[in-house]
């Protein structure tokens, strides 16, 4: 019975490819979020600087 189940179980390379297929879009999303957050923080810092200059 176990031999039949193992026969249908994919090789480790399939799991590695699946992990990479998950990791690449996840990494891109995290980098995009990091860039957007950094951009928003810089914009907020610029607004604070402008407010200080006006005072």
N, C-alpha and C positions, 0 to 999 in steps of 0.2 A: 504494500500500500504506500509506504513512504517513497519507494522508488518511482511510483507513478506521480506522486505529488511533486517530487523534486524534478522530474522530467519537465513539468509545466512551469517551474519556477525559473525566471529569467537569470541570466548571468550577471555578475557584479558590474560589468561594463554598462548594462542597461540602467542600473541604479545610479551609476556615476553620471551618465548622460542626463538622466532625469534631474539629478541634483544640480548639475551645471545649468540646465534649462530653467530651473527655478532661481538659481543664484544670480544669473546675469540680469534679468528684469528687476529683481529685487534690489540689486546693487545700483542699477540705473535710477530707480525710483528714490532710493536713499540719497544719492548724489544730487538729484534734482531738488529734493526737499531741502537739503543742506544749502544749496545755492539760493533757493528762494528765501529761506530763513535769513541767510546772511545779507541778502539784498534788502529785505525789509528792515533788518536791524540797522543797516547803514543809512537807509532813508530816515528812520526815526532819529538817528544820531544827527543827521543833517538838519532836521527840523528843530531839534533841541539847540543846536548851535546857532541857528538863525534867530531863535527866540531870545537867547542870551545876548546876541548882538543888538537886538532892538531895545533891550532894557537899559 
